[in-house]
Amino acid sequence: MPTSALLKATAAIISDYRIDEIPAPDAAHVEKWLSQFDKAVQDDLLNEMHHVLGRTYVPKSKVERFLSSLVTNDKLTGGNPRTFWNATKFLDVQTRGRSQREFLALFAKPLKEITGLELAQCGKSPSQYVYIDDGIFTGTTIINGLSKWLETTAPNETVVHVIVIVGHSGGQYYAKQSLIKAMEKTGKKMQLYWWAMHILEDRKYYIYESDVLRPTVIPKDGPTETYAASLKYEPTLRRPGSTGRLGIFSTENGRHLLEQQLLMKGCKIRIDSPRLPTYARPLGDMVLQTLGFGSTFVTYRNCPNNAPLAFWAGNPWYPLFPRKTN
């Protein structure tokens, strides 16, 4: 595909990003972001970005279809949606940000259309609870919200269905283990069930099959080599040859190019933006000393800080996805 057509096609994928909040991304916007990379790699980088975003960018229409499908999901509702949702209380326990409330409002529409129920009508005598949000990345947000709930108003025994657009296996595992400890501390019991449009593999043990950015080498680049050497532990590198479980990347060569370029630019951004916090890693926010979280998933409402800095960092960098902060 010619570069001009590919710029338009990439912009079309992300066209509803932060709709009604910022100007709609167009070909010129994508080109301006791309121009910050070395000219020699721009065409191949654009090809890979087009492929990846076609699989990891989640427009509002796709979110709406997913949420609507859950209203009548037999495995979730036991084949009787109205009875199930009438006995379900929706949790609003997020300690930072507004994503939970926004997704609850989005879920309320198909719930009303299909069952006739309003959110406020549901869960007056709850048999189960629903925690809904855009994603699970490191797991910290859900841990904080549900742990506080366990310590305060949660019943002694309960069932919680966690509904997210995208989950990451490492964050989900960490959340489960942390919430087990919270249950032990409070003496309360909580059965957790997980529902997601996509679950990405990001655990260290399964790095070869990973669906996130995991470089195979540290590039011969001064700022990147300096950053890698500054970490407490030597970075864990991926063995080449896999495009991941979900096929997010087009080929090993395409994946390698994307990983290397986003890593190098992330390290440069950290130098140019010294006020970034320590845990703003080149490939995305991570408390652990790594190259970064490495997720490439972005929803129409915002870009997670667990995505590469080159996706969302601001001045002097020009971001592909200008990000709202909590």
N, C-alpha and C positions, 0 to 999 in steps of 0.2 A: 504494500500500500504506500503511495507517495506520502512524503512527510506532511504536506499540507492537509491531506485527507486524514492522516493518522492523528494529527493535532486536533482536528474537529471531532474525530471519533472518540478520542480520549476525553475531551471536554464534554461530549454528549453523555458519557458514562456518569460523570460527576455533576451533571447540570443542575441537580436540585440540592447541592450542598449548601446548607444554612439558608435555604430558600426564604425570601422575604426579609433576610437580615443583612446579607451582603450581595453585591452584584453577582449574577449567575456566571460561573466559570465558563469562559469561551476559549477558542483556539489561541487567541493572543495571550490569555492568562497562562495557559499550559506552556506556550512557547517561552514566555518570560521566565517561568520557573526553570524550564529545561536549559535555557541559555546560561545558567550559572554553573553548568557542568562543562568539562572540556569538550570542545567541538568534535573531537575525534570519536567520542562515545555517544554523542547525543542521539543519533538515529537508532542505534541498538538499544540504548536506554529507554527511549520512547516506545519502541516495540515491546519491551518487557513490561514497562509500566502499563501500557494498554492491556496486555494480557492479564497482568496481576489485578489491576483495578476492576477488570471485567468479572473477576471472581471474588473480590474482597470488598468492593464498595457496595454498600447496601442502601438503595434508594428508598424513599418513603413508601412507594407503592409495594415494594417487596416486604417491608416491615408490616404493612397493613394486611397483606395476604397471609403472612405467617401468624399474626395475632388472631385474625379471623378464623383460621383453620383450627386454632387451639380451642376456640369456644365450643366446637362440636367434636373435638378429638375423643374418640371412644376410650382410648387407653387412659386419658386424663379424667374424663367425666363419667366413666363407667356406663356410657350409652344413654345417660339422662342429663343433658346439659343444664336445663333449668333447675333441676333439683340440686345438682352439684354446685352451680354457681350461687344459688340462693343461700347455700350453707357455707360459702367461702368468704372469708374476710381478707381484704386486700391491705397489705402492710405498706405503711409510709414511714420508713425508719431510716432513710438515707441521712447521714450526718453532714454531707457536703454535696453541693450541686443540686440541680433540679431535674435530672434525667428520669428519676423514678416517677415523679409526679407527671412528667410529660408523657411517659409511656403508659401510665395508668389512664390518662385522659384519652390516649389513642386506643387503648383496649376497650374503653367504655363504649365506643361507637359500635363495634360489631357485637358486643355483649347485649346492648340495647336492641339492635336490629334483629338479632337471632333469637334471644330469649325474652325480650321485653323488660329485662331487669336493669335498673340503675345501679351504679356502684354503691351508692349510699344505702340501697335496700339490702344489699348482700351481707351475709355474715353476722346477722343479729344474734344467732345462736350457732357460732361457727363449728363445723366439723373439721375444717382444714383452713390453712392460710396460703396466700400467694405473695411471693416476693418477685417483683418484675423490674427489670432494668435493661439497659442497652447491652451490657456485656460483663463478663468476668475476665479480667486480665491477670493481675497479680493475686486477686482474691481479697485484697485489703478492704475494699468498700463493703462487700457483703459481710465480711467478718465483723467489722465495726458496727454495722447496722443491726445484725441479728444477735450479736453478743450483748449489746445494750438492751435489746428487746427481751432477751432471756433474763437479764438481771432485773428487769422492771415488770412489765405487764404481761409477758408470755404466760400461758397456762402451764401447769406442771407436766402435762403430756400433750403433744400436738403433732400435726403433720404439716410440713411446709413444702409447697411446690415452688421451685425457683425457675422462673422463666426469663431467659435472656436471648437477645438476638444472636450473639456470638459468645462462645466460651473458649477458654484455653485450659487444656488438661492439667497443666501444672498449677494454675491458679485455683482450679476446681478442687484438686487434691489438697492443696494447702488450706483452702477454706473449710473443707470437710474435717480435716485433722484439728484445725483451730477451734471449730465449733463443737467438736467432741470434748475438748478441754473446757470450753465455756459451759457445756452441759454438766460436766463433772463438778465444776465449781459451783454452779447454781442448784444442782440436784434435780434439774429438769430434763425431760426427755423430748427429743425432737427428731422425727423421721423426715429426712430430706429426699426430695425427688427433683431431678434436673431435666429441664426442657430447653432446647436451643435449636436455632436454625442451623448453626454450624459449631462443631467442636474442633479446635485446632490443636495439633500436637506440638507442645513446646517443652516437654520434660527433657532434662539433660540426658537421662538414660536412653531416650529414644531420639537422640539428636539426628541420626541419619534419616529418620522418617519425618523430621520436623516440618511444620507448615509455616514457620516463622523464619525471619532472617538470621541465619547462623553461618557466618563466613567460614571458608575452608582454610584461609591463610590471613595473616596480617599483611596488608599491602606495604610495599616499599615506599612509604610516604612518611615524612618526618613527623607531622603532628599526630598521625595515627599510631606510629611506633612509640612515640613518647607517651601517648595516652595509655596504650596497652601495657607499657612498662610500669606505669604508675599504679596499676591495679594490684591489690594485695595478692591475688592468685593469678597465675597465668591463664589467659582465656581458653575455654574449651572450644576447640575448632571441629567443624563438621568434616567427615570424610566425604569427598566428592562423589556424585553419581545419582542423587535422588532429587526429584522435584516435589517430594513430600507426599503425605497420604492423600491429600485433597487435590493434588495437581495444580496448586496455585501458581506455580512457576512453569514457564513454557518448556524449558530445557535446562540442563545443568549449566550450560554456557550463559544462558540468559539470567539464571538465578545468580550465578557467580558475579556477573557484571553488576547486577543490582545491589547485591550485598557489598561489594567492594566500593562502589561509588557512593552509596548512602552512608557507609561507615566513614569513608574519608571526609565527605562533606560534613557529617555530624561532628567529627573531631575538629574541623576547621570552624564550624559554627560555635562550638564551645569556647574557642579562643577569641572569636570576634564578639561573643556575647558573655562576658565574664560574670554577669549577674545571674546566669542560669544556676539553679541549685546543683549540688554535687550529684544527686541521683538522677539528673537529666542526662542520661547516658546517650552516646551518639546514635544508637539504634532504638532509643525509647526509654522512658522512665523505668528505673529499677533500683530498689534500695541496695540489693546485693551488688558487689563490685564486679560487673560484667561489661561487655560491650554494649549491652542494652537489651530490652525486652524483645524487640524485633517484630511486633505485629504489623501487618499491613491492612488490617480491617478498619474501615472508616464508615460511619453511618451518615445519613443525610443531615443529622442534627449537630454533629460535631466530630472532630478528630481526636482520638484518645492520645494522651501524652505518652502512652506506651508504644506509639508509632515512632518511626525515626524522626530525629530533629529536622531533617531536611524536608519532611512532610509539612511541619507546622510551625517551626521557629520563626520569629519575626525579625524586625530590623536589627542588623543590616541585611539579613537574609530575606528573600522574597518567598513566602510560603505557598505551596500548592493548596493547602487546606488551612486558611487562617482559623485559629482555634479560639473558642470561648473558654475562659478559665472559670473555675468554681468561685 
